[in-house]
Amino acid sequence: MTKQKAKHAELPPAARNFATRQKAVWKAYEMLGEAAAEAGPLDARARRLVKLALAIGAQAQGATSSHARRAKADNVSLAEMHHVAVLAVTTLGLPAAVRAMAWIDTALEKGPVRKRK
């Protein structure tokens, strides 16, 4: 299996299909993500927690699950991820915080994804 195919194999099915069908767009998307990560002073751990919080705020289950698994792969503790969900209470409300915590727990039952560059 090529390195690119192995990388795409880790994606959820819909994203994997998009990445396979739209290679140039996916590559540009990945480059944008790398540029955004390097654009400021936040370290990798802080970026991981912020991205988890943004996914929770967007009420995006898939993104929340993905960022929780990536956070686990980057040695972010479950307690830290739960704290991000709890912090959502005052901004998003209790139901959103409970939902986010459930999404995190469910995602982590499947295990972490491998680290990405």
N, C-alpha and C positions, 0 to 999 in steps of 0.2 A: 504494500500500500504506500502510495506517495505521501510525502509530508503534508501536502495540501489536503489530500483526501482524509488523512488521519485527523487533521485539525477540524475538518468539516464533520467528521463522524461524531465529534463530541457535541455538536449543536443539536438543539431540538429539531424535530423533523421539518417544521415549516421554515425555520431559519436555514437549515441545511439545504433544503430545496432551493431557496432563494439564492444562497451563496453559490450553489452549483450552476444555476441557470443564469445568474447575473454576476459573473466573475469580476468584471471591471467595477461594477457598482459596489460589490462587497469589499473588494480591495480598497477602494476609495473610503468606504465606511470605516474599515479597520485603521487606515492611515489617519483619518479624522480623529478617531478615538485615541490613538497614540499621541497625536499633536495636542489634543485637549488635556491628556494626562500630564504632558510635559510643560504645559503653558503656565503653571503656577507653582507655588511653594508647598502644596500639600504633599505629604509622603504617601506611599502606596497604601498604607493602612487607613489613613484618613480618607483617601479617595475611595477606597472600597466601602467604608461606612457611609460616606456621602451618597455614593451611587445606590446603595441599599435604601437609604432614606428617600432618595428621589423616586425610586421604583415604588416604594410604599405610598408616597404622596400621590403618584400618578395612578394608584390603584391598579397597577399592572402586575397580575399574578405571575406571569411568565418571567418578567424582568426581576421581580422580587425573588423568585425561586432561583433564578440564574445567579443573581448577585449574592444570595445567601450561600450557594454552593461554592462560588468563587471565593467568598470571604473565608469559608471554612478551609479551603485549599491554601489560603494565605495566612492560616493560623489565627484568624479572628475567632474569639470564643463565642459559644452559643449565648452566654450571658451578655456579651457586648451587642450581639445582634438583637437579642430580646430587648435590651435597653433602647435601641433605636426604635423598635416597635412601640415601646412604652412612651417614648417621647412624642409619638404621633398623637397621643390622647388629647393634648391641649389644642393642637392645630387641626387634626382631622376627625377627632371624636373617638369615643370608646369602641364603637363597632369596628372602625377602621383599624385601630390598634390591635384588637383581638384577632381580626382577620389577618393582619400582617404577621402576627406571631404564629398563627396556624399555618400560613403559607411557608414561613421560615422552617417550622418544625417538619412539615411534610416534605419540603425540598431536601432537608438534611437526612431524612430517612433513606433517600436514594443515594446518599454519599456525595462527597465533593467532586467537582470537576477537576481536571488537571489544570495546573497553573498555565496561564497564558502570558505571553510576553508583555 
